[in-house]
Amino acid sequence: EMTVEMEQPGLGRIKLMGNPIKMSETRPYPKGPAPGLGEDNRSVLTKLLGLSEAELERLRREGVI
């Protein structure tokens, strides 16, 4: 089971590489589909980069994001 089929929104069924290491506590397959383009932007910009809501709004107004 080196490949796994999974439903990817917008693409249908796709084949992905499974985990080649099989251990009792290791998940042998991806936990879900990849996020859509831009789906995680807010989380990345606020949680990882520390931008405030005001900064996000300013960047939107200026056409940066």
HTML snippet that shows the backbone in 3Dmol.js (N, CA, C, O; Angstrom):
<script src="https://3Dmol.org/build/3Dmol-min.js"></script>
<div id="view" style="width:600px;height:400px;position:relative"></div>
<script>
const pdb = `
ATOM      1  N   GLU A   1       0.824  -1.191   0.000  1.00  0.00           N
ATOM      2  CA  GLU A   1       0.000   0.000   0.000  1.00  0.00           C
ATOM      3  C   GLU A   1       0.867   1.253   0.000  1.00  0.00           C
ATOM      4  O   GLU A   1       0.798   2.064   0.924  1.00  0.00           O
ATOM      5  N   MET A   2       1.671   1.406  -1.024  1.00  0.00           N
ATOM      6  CA  MET A   2       2.526   2.590  -1.114  1.00  0.00           C
ATOM      7  C   MET A   2       1.775   3.798  -1.656  1.00  0.00           C
ATOM      8  O   MET A   2       2.224   4.930  -1.476  1.00  0.00           O
ATOM      9  N   THR A   3       0.640   3.579  -2.317  1.00  0.00           N
ATOM     10  CA  THR A   3      -0.172   4.702  -2.765  1.00  0.00           C
ATOM     11  C   THR A   3      -1.545   4.615  -2.112  1.00  0.00           C
ATOM     12  O   THR A   3      -2.040   3.531  -1.801  1.00  0.00           O
ATOM     13  N   VAL A   4      -2.141   5.772  -1.914  1.00  0.00           N
ATOM     14  CA  VAL A   4      -3.449   5.877  -1.273  1.00  0.00           C
ATOM     15  C   VAL A   4      -4.312   6.776  -2.150  1.00  0.00           C
ATOM     16  O   VAL A   4      -3.843   7.808  -2.630  1.00  0.00           O
ATOM     17  N   GLU A   5      -5.555   6.396  -2.361  1.00  0.00           N
ATOM     18  CA  GLU A   5      -6.476   7.268  -3.086  1.00  0.00           C
ATOM     19  C   GLU A   5      -7.260   8.098  -2.083  1.00  0.00           C
ATOM     20  O   GLU A   5      -7.682   7.602  -1.038  1.00  0.00           O
ATOM     21  N   MET A   6      -7.446   9.373  -2.420  1.00  0.00           N
ATOM     22  CA  MET A   6      -8.154  10.280  -1.527  1.00  0.00           C
ATOM     23  C   MET A   6      -8.956  11.266  -2.363  1.00  0.00           C
ATOM     24  O   MET A   6      -8.564  11.602  -3.481  1.00  0.00           O
ATOM     25  N   GLU A   7     -10.067  11.726  -1.829  1.00  0.00           N
ATOM     26  CA  GLU A   7     -10.896  12.731  -2.491  1.00  0.00           C
ATOM     27  C   GLU A   7     -10.305  14.110  -2.224  1.00  0.00           C
ATOM     28  O   GLU A   7     -10.140  14.503  -1.070  1.00  0.00           O
ATOM     29  N   GLN A   8      -9.985  14.846  -3.289  1.00  0.00           N
ATOM     30  CA  GLN A   8      -9.455  16.206  -3.173  1.00  0.00           C
ATOM     31  C   GLN A   8     -10.498  17.159  -3.755  1.00  0.00           C
ATOM     32  O   GLN A   8     -10.780  17.091  -4.952  1.00  0.00           O
ATOM     33  N   PRO A   9     -11.080  18.051  -2.939  1.00  0.00           N
ATOM     34  CA  PRO A   9     -12.092  18.971  -3.455  1.00  0.00           C
ATOM     35  C   PRO A   9     -11.589  19.721  -4.688  1.00  0.00           C
ATOM     36  O   PRO A   9     -10.487  20.269  -4.698  1.00  0.00           O
ATOM     37  N   GLY A  10     -12.418  19.729  -5.717  1.00  0.00           N
ATOM     38  CA  GLY A  10     -12.070  20.415  -6.959  1.00  0.00           C
ATOM     39  C   GLY A  10     -11.312  19.553  -7.948  1.00  0.00           C
ATOM     40  O   GLY A  10     -11.230  19.895  -9.128  1.00  0.00           O
ATOM     41  N   LEU A  11     -10.755  18.436  -7.488  1.00  0.00           N
ATOM     42  CA  LEU A  11      -9.978  17.560  -8.367  1.00  0.00           C
ATOM     43  C   LEU A  11     -10.557  16.161  -8.476  1.00  0.00           C
ATOM     44  O   LEU A  11     -10.269  15.448  -9.437  1.00  0.00           O
ATOM     45  N   GLY A  12     -11.363  15.759  -7.513  1.00  0.00           N
ATOM     46  CA  GLY A  12     -11.885  14.393  -7.494  1.00  0.00           C
ATOM     47  C   GLY A  12     -10.913  13.468  -6.777  1.00  0.00           C
ATOM     48  O   GLY A  12     -10.180  13.895  -5.884  1.00  0.00           O
ATOM     49  N   ARG A  13     -10.910  12.196  -7.172  1.00  0.00           N
ATOM     50  CA  ARG A  13     -10.030  11.211  -6.533  1.00  0.00           C
ATOM     51  C   ARG A  13      -8.612  11.362  -7.072  1.00  0.00           C
ATOM     52  O   ARG A  13      -8.395  11.412  -8.283  1.00  0.00           O
ATOM     53  N   ILE A  14      -7.655  11.434  -6.154  1.00  0.00           N
ATOM     54  CA  ILE A  14      -6.243  11.533  -6.539  1.00  0.00           C
ATOM     55  C   ILE A  14      -5.453  10.459  -5.806  1.00  0.00           C
ATOM     56  O   ILE A  14      -5.883   9.953  -4.769  1.00  0.00           O
ATOM     57  N   LYS A  15      -4.290  10.117  -6.358  1.00  0.00           N
ATOM     58  CA  LYS A  15      -3.398   9.155  -5.709  1.00  0.00           C
ATOM     59  C   LYS A  15      -2.289   9.910  -4.995  1.00  0.00           C
ATOM     60  O   LYS A  15      -1.684  10.828  -5.548  1.00  0.00           O
ATOM     61  N   LEU A  16      -2.036   9.510  -3.764  1.00  0.00           N
ATOM     62  CA  LEU A  16      -0.971  10.099  -2.955  1.00  0.00           C
ATOM     63  C   LEU A  16      -0.042   8.992  -2.487  1.00  0.00           C
ATOM     64  O   LEU A  16      -0.423   7.822  -2.441  1.00  0.00           O
ATOM     65  N   MET A  17       1.161   9.365  -2.146  1.00  0.00           N
ATOM     66  CA  MET A  17       2.098   8.396  -1.583  1.00  0.00           C
ATOM     67  C   MET A  17       1.712   8.107  -0.141  1.00  0.00           C
ATOM     68  O   MET A  17       1.457   9.026   0.638  1.00  0.00           O
ATOM     69  N   GLY A  18       1.669   6.837   0.208  1.00  0.00           N
ATOM     70  CA  GLY A  18       1.428   6.440   1.583  1.00  0.00           C
ATOM     71  C   GLY A  18       2.722   6.521   2.377  1.00  0.00           C
ATOM     72  O   GLY A  18       3.787   6.765   1.809  1.00  0.00           O
ATOM     73  N   ASN A  19       2.638   6.323   3.655  1.00  0.00           N
ATOM     74  CA  ASN A  19       3.820   6.330   4.509  1.00  0.00           C
ATOM     75  C   ASN A  19       4.540   4.990   4.352  1.00  0.00           C
ATOM     76  O   ASN A  19       3.943   3.946   4.615  1.00  0.00           O
ATOM     77  N   PRO A  20       5.808   4.990   3.929  1.00  0.00           N
ATOM     78  CA  PRO A  20       6.517   3.728   3.730  1.00  0.00           C
ATOM     79  C   PRO A  20       6.897   3.038   5.044  1.00  0.00           C
ATOM     80  O   PRO A  20       7.241   1.857   5.044  1.00  0.00           O
ATOM     81  N   ILE A  21       6.837   3.763   6.154  1.00  0.00           N
ATOM     82  CA  ILE A  21       7.209   3.197   7.448  1.00  0.00           C
ATOM     83  C   ILE A  21       5.936   2.763   8.161  1.00  0.00           C
ATOM     84  O   ILE A  21       5.088   3.593   8.487  1.00  0.00           O
ATOM     85  N   LYS A  22       5.805   1.481   8.401  1.00  0.00           N
ATOM     86  CA  LYS A  22       4.603   0.941   9.039  1.00  0.00           C
ATOM     87  C   LYS A  22       4.932   0.559  10.481  1.00  0.00           C
ATOM     88  O   LYS A  22       5.665  -0.398  10.730  1.00  0.00           O
ATOM     89  N   MET A  23       4.381   1.316  11.423  1.00  0.00           N
ATOM     90  CA  MET A  23       4.566   1.035  12.843  1.00  0.00           C
ATOM     91  C   MET A  23       3.203   1.130  13.514  1.00  0.00           C
ATOM     92  O   MET A  23       2.277   1.711  12.947  1.00  0.00           O
ATOM     93  N   SER A  24       3.069   0.576  14.696  1.00  0.00           N
ATOM     94  CA  SER A  24       1.764   0.516  15.354  1.00  0.00           C
ATOM     95  C   SER A  24       1.159   1.897  15.618  1.00  0.00           C
ATOM     96  O   SER A  24      -0.064   2.034  15.603  1.00  0.00           O
ATOM     97  N   GLU A  25       1.972   2.912  15.857  1.00  0.00           N
ATOM     98  CA  GLU A  25       1.466   4.247  16.173  1.00  0.00           C
ATOM     99  C   GLU A  25       1.569   5.214  14.995  1.00  0.00           C
ATOM    100  O   GLU A  25       1.226   6.388  15.140  1.00  0.00           O
ATOM    101  N   THR A  26       2.029   4.754  13.844  1.00  0.00           N
ATOM    102  CA  THR A  26       2.232   5.620  12.688  1.00  0.00           C
ATOM    103  C   THR A  26       1.047   5.522  11.745  1.00  0.00           C
ATOM    104  O   THR A  26       0.652   4.425  11.349  1.00  0.00           O
ATOM    105  N   ARG A  27       0.487   6.646  11.390  1.00  0.00           N
ATOM    106  CA  ARG A  27      -0.630   6.683  10.446  1.00  0.00           C
ATOM    107  C   ARG A  27      -0.103   6.331   9.053  1.00  0.00           C
ATOM    108  O   ARG A  27       0.822   6.987   8.575  1.00  0.00           O
ATOM    109  N   PRO A  28      -0.661   5.325   8.394  1.00  0.00           N
ATOM    110  CA  PRO A  28      -0.133   4.888   7.101  1.00  0.00           C
ATOM    111  C   PRO A  28      -0.632   5.706   5.916  1.00  0.00           C
ATOM    112  O   PRO A  28      -0.251   5.430   4.778  1.00  0.00           O
ATOM    113  N   TYR A  29      -1.468   6.701   6.157  1.00  0.00           N
ATOM    114  CA  TYR A  29      -2.055   7.456   5.061  1.00  0.00           C
ATOM    115  C   TYR A  29      -2.214   8.918   5.483  1.00  0.00           C
ATOM    116  O   TYR A  29      -2.212   9.213   6.678  1.00  0.00           O
ATOM    117  N   PRO A  30      -2.352   9.832   4.527  1.00  0.00           N
ATOM    118  CA  PRO A  30      -2.577  11.238   4.877  1.00  0.00           C
ATOM    119  C   PRO A  30      -3.890  11.396   5.639  1.00  0.00           C
ATOM    120  O   PRO A  30      -4.841  10.656   5.389  1.00  0.00           O
ATOM    121  N   LYS A  31      -3.952  12.351   6.561  1.00  0.00           N
ATOM    122  CA  LYS A  31      -5.162  12.498   7.379  1.00  0.00           C
ATOM    123  C   LYS A  31      -6.298  13.196   6.650  1.00  0.00           C
ATOM    124  O   LYS A  31      -7.445  13.124   7.092  1.00  0.00           O
ATOM    125  N   GLY A  32      -6.010  13.861   5.561  1.00  0.00           N
ATOM    126  CA  GLY A  32      -7.062  14.532   4.805  1.00  0.00           C
ATOM    127  C   GLY A  32      -6.494  15.215   3.582  1.00  0.00           C
ATOM    128  O   GLY A  32      -5.282  15.204   3.365  1.00  0.00           O
ATOM    129  N   PRO A  33      -7.362  15.811   2.780  1.00  0.00           N
ATOM    130  CA  PRO A  33      -6.889  16.480   1.573  1.00  0.00           C
ATOM    131  C   PRO A  33      -6.100  17.741   1.910  1.00  0.00           C
ATOM    132  O   PRO A  33      -6.214  18.286   3.008  1.00  0.00           O
ATOM    133  N   ALA A  34      -5.311  18.186   0.961  1.00  0.00           N
ATOM    134  CA  ALA A  34      -4.556  19.427   1.126  1.00  0.00           C
ATOM    135  C   ALA A  34      -5.526  20.604   1.158  1.00  0.00           C
ATOM    136  O   ALA A  34      -6.584  20.536   0.532  1.00  0.00           O
ATOM    137  N   PRO A  35      -5.196  21.676   1.867  1.00  0.00           N
ATOM    138  CA  PRO A  35      -6.077  22.844   1.875  1.00  0.00           C
ATOM    139  C   PRO A  35      -6.128  23.478   0.489  1.00  0.00           C
ATOM    140  O   PRO A  35      -5.178  23.378  -0.287  1.00  0.00           O
ATOM    141  N   GLY A  36      -7.245  24.127   0.191  1.00  0.00           N
ATOM    142  CA  GLY A  36      -7.382  24.842  -1.075  1.00  0.00           C
ATOM    143  C   GLY A  36      -6.494  26.080  -1.084  1.00  0.00           C
ATOM    144  O   GLY A  36      -6.029  26.533  -0.038  1.00  0.00           O
ATOM    145  N   LEU A  37      -6.268  26.613  -2.257  1.00  0.00           N
ATOM    146  CA  LEU A  37      -5.428  27.796  -2.412  1.00  0.00           C
ATOM    147  C   LEU A  37      -5.979  28.943  -1.565  1.00  0.00           C
ATOM    148  O   LEU A  37      -7.123  29.357  -1.751  1.00  0.00           O
ATOM    149  N   GLY A  38      -5.190  29.445  -0.661  1.00  0.00           N
ATOM    150  CA  GLY A  38      -5.583  30.556   0.193  1.00  0.00           C
ATOM    151  C   GLY A  38      -6.424  30.186   1.401  1.00  0.00           C
ATOM    152  O   GLY A  38      -6.750  31.049   2.216  1.00  0.00           O
ATOM    153  N   GLU A  39      -6.777  28.919   1.527  1.00  0.00           N
ATOM    154  CA  GLU A  39      -7.665  28.492   2.610  1.00  0.00           C
ATOM    155  C   GLU A  39      -7.089  28.766   3.997  1.00  0.00           C
ATOM    156  O   GLU A  39      -7.844  29.054   4.926  1.00  0.00           O
ATOM    157  N   ASP A  40      -5.797  28.683   4.154  1.00  0.00           N
ATOM    158  CA  ASP A  40      -5.162  28.867   5.463  1.00  0.00           C
ATOM    159  C   ASP A  40      -4.473  30.220   5.620  1.00  0.00           C
ATOM    160  O   ASP A  40      -3.717  30.420   6.571  1.00  0.00           O
ATOM    161  N   ASN A  41      -4.725  31.148   4.702  1.00  0.00           N
ATOM    162  CA  ASN A  41      -4.030  32.441   4.741  1.00  0.00           C
ATOM    163  C   ASN A  41      -4.199  33.168   6.071  1.00  0.00           C
ATOM    164  O   ASN A  41      -3.214  33.602   6.668  1.00  0.00           O
ATOM    165  N   ARG A  42      -5.446  33.306   6.542  1.00  0.00           N
ATOM    166  CA  ARG A  42      -5.696  34.051   7.778  1.00  0.00           C
ATOM    167  C   ARG A  42      -4.924  33.432   8.940  1.00  0.00           C
ATOM    168  O   ARG A  42      -4.294  34.143   9.723  1.00  0.00           O
ATOM    169  N   SER A  43      -4.974  32.121   9.048  1.00  0.00           N
ATOM    170  CA  SER A  43      -4.278  31.428  10.130  1.00  0.00           C
ATOM    171  C   SER A  43      -2.770  31.662  10.051  1.00  0.00           C
ATOM    172  O   SER A  43      -2.129  31.939  11.065  1.00  0.00           O
ATOM    173  N   VAL A  44      -2.213  31.552   8.865  1.00  0.00           N
ATOM    174  CA  VAL A  44      -0.767  31.752   8.695  1.00  0.00           C
ATOM    175  C   VAL A  44      -0.388  33.192   9.020  1.00  0.00           C
ATOM    176  O   VAL A  44       0.576  33.437   9.744  1.00  0.00           O
ATOM    177  N   LEU A  45      -1.143  34.136   8.487  1.00  0.00           N
ATOM    178  CA  LEU A  45      -0.806  35.546   8.681  1.00  0.00           C
ATOM    179  C   LEU A  45      -0.976  36.009  10.125  1.00  0.00           C
ATOM    180  O   LEU A  45      -0.197  36.835  10.602  1.00  0.00           O
ATOM    181  N   THR A  46      -1.979  35.493  10.824  1.00  0.00           N
ATOM    182  CA  THR A  46      -2.199  35.940  12.204  1.00  0.00           C
ATOM    183  C   THR A  46      -1.431  35.110  13.222  1.00  0.00           C
ATOM    184  O   THR A  46      -0.749  35.664  14.085  1.00  0.00           O
ATOM    185  N   LYS A  47      -1.534  33.796  13.131  1.00  0.00           N
ATOM    186  CA  LYS A  47      -0.907  32.943  14.149  1.00  0.00           C
ATOM    187  C   LYS A  47       0.594  32.781  13.951  1.00  0.00           C
ATOM    188  O   LYS A  47       1.358  32.841  14.915  1.00  0.00           O
ATOM    189  N   LEU A  48       1.020  32.578  12.718  1.00  0.00           N
ATOM    190  CA  LEU A  48       2.448  32.353  12.488  1.00  0.00           C
ATOM    191  C   LEU A  48       3.230  33.652  12.340  1.00  0.00           C
ATOM    192  O   LEU A  48       4.341  33.774  12.857  1.00  0.00           O
ATOM    193  N   LEU A  49       2.649  34.628  11.632  1.00  0.00           N
ATOM    194  CA  LEU A  49       3.370  35.880  11.402  1.00  0.00           C
ATOM    195  C   LEU A  49       3.001  36.979  12.388  1.00  0.00           C
ATOM    196  O   LEU A  49       3.661  38.016  12.441  1.00  0.00           O
ATOM    197  N   GLY A  50       1.944  36.756  13.174  1.00  0.00           N
ATOM    198  CA  GLY A  50       1.581  37.705  14.220  1.00  0.00           C
ATOM    199  C   GLY A  50       0.915  38.984  13.749  1.00  0.00           C
ATOM    200  O   GLY A  50       0.920  39.973  14.482  1.00  0.00           O
ATOM    201  N   LEU A  51       0.335  39.003  12.543  1.00  0.00           N
ATOM    202  CA  LEU A  51      -0.346  40.207  12.071  1.00  0.00           C
ATOM    203  C   LEU A  51      -1.685  40.364  12.786  1.00  0.00           C
ATOM    204  O   LEU A  51      -2.355  39.379  13.098  1.00  0.00           O
ATOM    205  N   SER A  52      -2.062  41.604  13.038  1.00  0.00           N
ATOM    206  CA  SER A  52      -3.354  41.884  13.673  1.00  0.00           C
ATOM    207  C   SER A  52      -4.439  41.975  12.603  1.00  0.00           C
ATOM    208  O   SER A  52      -4.146  42.036  11.409  1.00  0.00           O
ATOM    209  N   GLU A  53      -5.698  41.981  13.048  1.00  0.00           N
ATOM    210  CA  GLU A  53      -6.819  42.134  12.110  1.00  0.00           C
ATOM    211  C   GLU A  53      -6.723  43.472  11.383  1.00  0.00           C
ATOM    212  O   GLU A  53      -7.035  43.556  10.195  1.00  0.00           O
ATOM    213  N   ALA A  54      -6.293  44.518  12.091  1.00  0.00           N
ATOM    214  CA  ALA A  54      -6.145  45.839  11.469  1.00  0.00           C
ATOM    215  C   ALA A  54      -5.087  45.795  10.369  1.00  0.00           C
ATOM    216  O   ALA A  54      -5.270  46.382   9.302  1.00  0.00           O
ATOM    217  N   GLU A  55      -3.985  45.102  10.631  1.00  0.00           N
ATOM    218  CA  GLU A  55      -2.940  44.979   9.611  1.00  0.00           C
ATOM    219  C   GLU A  55      -3.442  44.195   8.402  1.00  0.00           C
ATOM    220  O   GLU A  55      -3.145  44.554   7.262  1.00  0.00           O
ATOM    221  N   LEU A  56      -4.204  43.122   8.647  1.00  0.00           N
ATOM    222  CA  LEU A  56      -4.774  42.352   7.535  1.00  0.00           C
ATOM    223  C   LEU A  56      -5.694  43.225   6.690  1.00  0.00           C
ATOM    224  O   LEU A  56      -5.637  43.186   5.461  1.00  0.00           O
ATOM    225  N   GLU A  57      -6.539  44.010   7.347  1.00  0.00           N
ATOM    226  CA  GLU A  57      -7.468  44.879   6.618  1.00  0.00           C
ATOM    227  C   GLU A  57      -6.712  45.914   5.795  1.00  0.00           C
ATOM    228  O   GLU A  57      -7.076  46.177   4.649  1.00  0.00           O
ATOM    229  N   ARG A  58      -5.667  46.502   6.364  1.00  0.00           N
ATOM    230  CA  ARG A  58      -4.864  47.488   5.627  1.00  0.00           C
ATOM    231  C   ARG A  58      -4.222  46.843   4.404  1.00  0.00           C
ATOM    232  O   ARG A  58      -4.216  47.436   3.325  1.00  0.00           O
ATOM    233  N   LEU A  59      -3.682  45.640   4.559  1.00  0.00           N
ATOM    234  CA  LEU A  59      -3.064  44.937   3.434  1.00  0.00           C
ATOM    235  C   LEU A  59      -4.097  44.607   2.355  1.00  0.00           C
ATOM    236  O   LEU A  59      -3.786  44.654   1.165  1.00  0.00           O
ATOM    237  N   ARG A  60      -5.320  44.275   2.763  1.00  0.00           N
ATOM    238  CA  ARG A  60      -6.401  44.022   1.788  1.00  0.00           C
ATOM    239  C   ARG A  60      -6.733  45.302   1.016  1.00  0.00           C
ATOM    240  O   ARG A  60      -6.846  45.286  -0.210  1.00  0.00           O
ATOM    241  N   ARG A  61      -6.889  46.413   1.750  1.00  0.00           N
ATOM    242  CA  ARG A  61      -7.214  47.696   1.101  1.00  0.00           C
ATOM    243  C   ARG A  61      -6.147  48.100   0.097  1.00  0.00           C
ATOM    244  O   ARG A  61      -6.454  48.651  -0.960  1.00  0.00           O
ATOM    245  N   GLU A  62      -4.882  47.820   0.434  1.00  0.00           N
ATOM    246  CA  GLU A  62      -3.775  48.198  -0.442  1.00  0.00           C
ATOM    247  C   GLU A  62      -3.551  47.194  -1.572  1.00  0.00           C
ATOM    248  O   GLU A  62      -2.681  47.396  -2.419  1.00  0.00           O
ATOM    249  N   GLY A  63      -4.336  46.108  -1.586  1.00  0.00           N
ATOM    250  CA  GLY A  63      -4.215  45.120  -2.660  1.00  0.00           C
ATOM    251  C   GLY A  63      -3.047  44.169  -2.512  1.00  0.00           C
ATOM    252  O   GLY A  63      -2.681  43.471  -3.457  1.00  0.00           O
ATOM    253  N   VAL A  64      -2.463  44.141  -1.327  1.00  0.00           N
ATOM    254  CA  VAL A  64      -1.331  43.240  -1.084  1.00  0.00           C
ATOM    255  C   VAL A  64      -1.816  41.801  -0.968  1.00  0.00           C
ATOM    256  O   VAL A  64      -1.190  40.874  -1.482  1.00  0.00           O
ATOM    257  N   ILE A  65      -2.942  41.634  -0.284  1.00  0.00           N
ATOM    258  CA  ILE A  65      -3.529  40.290  -0.140  1.00  0.00           C
ATOM    259  C   ILE A  65      -4.981  40.318  -0.585  1.00  0.00           C
ATOM    260  O   ILE A  65      -5.659  39.291  -0.544  1.00  0.00           O
TER     261      ILE A  65
END
`;
const viewer = $3Dmol.createViewer("view");
viewer.addModel(pdb, "pdb");
viewer.setStyle({}, {cartoon: {color: "spectrum"}});
viewer.zoomTo();
viewer.render();
</script>
